[in-house]
Amino acid sequence: MSDNWTSIRSRWESIRQAVDGTLPSPGMGAALGAGRLGLSVNPVAITGEPGAGKSVLYDALTQAIRTGDRDSRRSPDSEKHRTAFRSGSRRSQASVVVIPGQASEERERALAATMGGTASPHGIIHVVCWGHNRTWQRSGQRDIEEALRREHPDVDRESVRAWHLRKEADDFRDLCERIIEKRAAKRLRWMIVAVSKCDLYWDRIDQARDHYIPGETGNESEFCTQLRDLADETSIDIAVLPMSSRLIRHQFLPGLPTQLFQLDDEQLGVLRTYFSDSLQGFLAARDRGAPNGGH
């Protein structure tokens, strides 16, 4: 799989250079629209931690939001959509389920229903955000602050980010165990790890890349270890892509400094286009009857 990690890193670097303007930007890319009959259906699940940006990513792919829209709200229930993905003259229909991130009976039911049986997805978009999760409820914010103050009296943005990264790694471990050990999602062919909200940390985007993509060094994150195991134990295709669905300000906890976005609308469009094109590649490979997707 080492050659594949090199390819995945190379793809990431191409996107980074396009966003920074050192490579030509891609064309308009693909878009999702209302589903129609007559197209084969690609079941896709969108997973990830609470506040990682799952619903807003789907909205961005369907072009249902615009830069400057207000931040999305927490989605306690699974969201089901049927959409047609278009890239030029090519169309692929997808049945998309957005799995709620917060621990609940609804999440467990959604995961069991989505991952099990003959209706399991062909693809998973797993959304992560390098610890920039939005905590919706004030009670949840207090719980995080109290947990961190038990470790150290000074709570800052980096300590909150590290707390979310630990939870993110635990969540991804659970997903990988479902796939590898519990043999869930038996029809799974591909996974895209969507590293979202990267407009908030573009000045450290290389650090985010190294956190999510296995490399040559032995000092890898827990997330990299789980992703490497998933690649070794299955035959699914994997992509890891930087993504930003909208430009917003982010506050880790009340009282902490607000973090501002570092990209503009044009750069946001480049990220969306590269992500959409990669997704279309996986879906089109399925429609052509290929055993796996493409990077």
DATA-V547177 format. One record per backbone hydrogen bond with DSSP energy under -1.0 kcal/mol. CO is the residue of the C=O (numbers start at 1). NH is the residue of the N-H. E is the energy in kcal/mol with one decimal. If there is no record, write none. Layout:
co: <CO,CO>
nh: <NH,NH>
e: <E,E>
//
This chain:
co: <1,2,3,4,5,6,7,8,9,10,11,12,13,14,15,16,17,17,31,33,42,43,43,44,45,46,47,49,51,53,54,55,56,57,58,59,61,66,79,81,82,83,84,85,86,87,90,92,93,94,95,96,97,98,104,105,106,107,108,109,110,111,112,115,122,122,123,124,125,126,128,129,137,138,139,140,141,142,143,144,145,146,148,156,157,158,159,160,161,162,163,164,165,166,167,168,169,170,171,172,173,174,175,176,177,177,178,185,189,190,191,192,193,194,194,195,197,199,201,202,204,205,206,207,208,209,218,221,222,223,224,225,226,227,228,229,230,237,239,241,243,250,253,259,264,265,266,267,268,269,270,271,272,273,274,275,276,277,278,279,280,281,282,283,284,285,286>
nh: <5,6,7,8,9,10,11,12,13,14,15,16,17,18,19,20,22,23,86,84,95,122,123,97,125,99,127,52,134,57,58,59,60,61,62,64,32,69,98,96,35,94,33,92,31,90,87,85,42,83,44,81,46,79,108,109,110,111,112,113,114,115,116,185,189,190,45,192,47,194,196,132,141,142,143,144,145,146,147,148,149,150,152,160,161,162,163,164,165,166,167,168,169,170,171,172,173,174,175,176,177,178,179,180,181,182,184,188,237,124,239,126,241,128,196,243,200,262,204,205,208,209,210,211,212,213,220,225,226,227,228,229,230,231,232,233,234,191,193,195,198,259,256,250,268,269,270,271,272,273,274,275,276,277,278,279,280,281,282,283,284,285,286,287,288,290,289>
e: <-2.0,-1.8,-2.0,-2.8,-2.5,-2.2,-2.3,-2.0,-2.5,-2.1,-1.9,-2.5,-2.5,-2.0,-2.5,-2.3,-2.4,-1.2,-3.9,-2.6,-1.5,-2.4,-1.6,-2.4,-2.8,-2.6,-3.1,-1.6,-1.6,-1.5,-2.0,-2.4,-2.1,-2.3,-1.8,-3.1,-1.7,-2.3,-3.2,-2.6,-1.5,-3.6,-2.3,-2.6,-2.3,-2.0,-2.6,-4.2,-2.2,-2.9,-2.9,-3.1,-2.9,-2.0,-2.0,-2.7,-2.6,-2.8,-2.7,-2.7,-2.4,-3.0,-1.4,-3.2,-3.4,-1.6,-2.2,-2.7,-2.1,-2.3,-3.1,-1.4,-1.9,-2.4,-2.2,-2.0,-2.3,-2.8,-2.2,-2.4,-2.4,-1.3,-2.4,-1.9,-2.4,-2.4,-1.8,-2.2,-2.2,-1.9,-1.8,-2.6,-2.2,-2.0,-2.4,-2.2,-2.3,-2.1,-1.9,-2.7,-2.5,-2.0,-1.8,-3.3,-1.5,-2.1,-3.1,-1.9,-2.5,-1.5,-2.1,-2.6,-2.4,-2.6,-1.4,-2.6,-2.1,-2.7,-2.0,-1.5,-1.7,-2.3,-2.2,-1.5,-1.4,-2.5,-1.7,-2.0,-2.1,-2.5,-2.8,-2.2,-2.3,-2.2,-2.3,-2.3,-1.1,-2.3,-3.2,-2.8,-1.8,-3.8,-2.1,-3.0,-2.3,-2.1,-1.6,-2.0,-2.3,-2.3,-2.4,-2.3,-2.9,-2.6,-2.1,-2.5,-2.6,-1.8,-1.6,-2.3,-3.0,-1.7,-1.6,-2.0,-1.9,-2.4,-1.3>
//
